[in-house]
């Protein structure tokens, strides 16, 4: 099992490198030859600026945000014992988006100030998770009840976000990227904020691999094994909210990534979270980075077909469309599945 998991992790790592190269070459302002020339140390100043200060941080942010969402989704599904739990439907992502949109509408933050956005998204994400925690009450170990409460909380927070946009309609252009999810305009400031945040909370999640594996079995077996289930679930939710907030503050709400990546990770690595957690991080990075590369290629072709030079397809629109189809497959194959 260990050698097979190591091989699969290695294969995912190699795939991550391939999609990273594809993402770096996919933009429309420079052809692949010019990008490779810059990577070899040459190129004119404009090409070097585009590659080293625009494309490279965008690539790294896409990888980091995907890893954060993959981890957050697997933690939520394990802690809540619900295969359809994810940041998008448990109030975490809607809360983080609400925090970012509200801070922007009030003038406290903006797309160009990632630190302020991260703080606002974190507060919003914890607010959404706190509402779910309060509504679930004594039934926090019930997967079905928690899922229902999560959908309700997400709907309420989404409505509040719409109200904020109605109050401050002039901010719509600057916040739509958080609502849909986009890697456009990511610079080194966003990466320098994301990577230490991701590193700290990924390490915390790794330390919870054992308790989370027990929680997947159910509260009674976990308690019989000596685990304080309430405390372990609270710590897991804390990590999931923090990881989601970091991703949302960097790229916005990428639909279905945190919901579906864990299914891929568990299918590849099984229920042992010592392997599934790093697998989810790598899978999330591959999915978001690959979707970003595909979005750039599609944007280039759509711009040519529609004669619209400024047309850009947000990566979040792509993950939402593809994720919705995959979600239907997951539900149809296992409609009554729990852990």
Phi, psi and omega in degrees: 000316182295317180292323179293317178297320179296320178296319181290323175296319177297319178295321177294321177298317178296320178295323177298320178296318181295314180290331176295317177296317179298319179295323180292328183268352193278342184298161185262349184281337180227144175279161182305324179298319179293323179294315180296325178296320177295318181295335176275001178101001181255209179091154177281168183303322180295315179296319179296321179295316181298315184286311189276336184244353177238303184288318184294311176296326176299316178299312182295321179295320177299315178298314183294317180295320178297318178297318180297316181291323176298315177296314182300318180296316180293322177297315180296315182293328179284316183291323182265354179055046181222117182291347178255013174277143178193166180304330184288332187240017176240013178087352185285304179296313177301324178293319179295319178296317178301317178298315181294317181294318180296315179298323178291316180297327179274356179084011181275341184210171178199169182300334182271359180239079187297328181295315179294321179295318180298318179297315180294319180294323179295315178299315179296319179297318178292328176296314178298316179294324178295320177298317177298317180299318181289318181292322181295326177057233182284350183263026183295338178272358180270112184300316183294314180296319179296322179296317179298313179296323179296318178296319179296314180298317180298320180295318180296315181294323175297321176295320177296322177298318178298322178295320178298319179293328176290325180288323181236067184296337180293343181268002186302317182297326184276342182254349182298334178294327176286327182290323183261319183101119183209148174256004179298138175075013178286131181234181185299330179299322178292319180293318181296334176278324186284316191294319178292325177298313179297318182298315182296311185283332174293321176296320178296320178296320180300321178293338179266008184301316180296305177302322180294323177298321177292320180297329178297335181281340184119159184293320183294310176298323180294318178294322178296332178277001177095012182271134172281095191297319181298315180293317181296319180293320179297317178295321179296316179296324177301314180295318181296318179295316181297317178296318179295317180299319178297319179291315181296320180292341180267317187231356183088194185272102177271106187297135170072359179293308180291344181273322188258331179303318178302326178296319177295318182295316180293324178296326181277323191241357179081188186274354178284109188287351173297331177256325184291327181294306175297329176295320178294321179297313179294319180296317178298319178297317179296316183296310183290317180294319177295319177295324178294317177298316179295320179298321179293319178296315179296322179299318180297317181288319179296321178299322178289318181293321184264001181054049180229100187296329186266006182292127179226128178270116179294141181297329179296327177295323180290314180296327179292314181295313180291321181294324179298319178295317179294326179297320177299321178296315181298315183292319181291327181282330183217068185293332184250017187286136167231182180270000000 
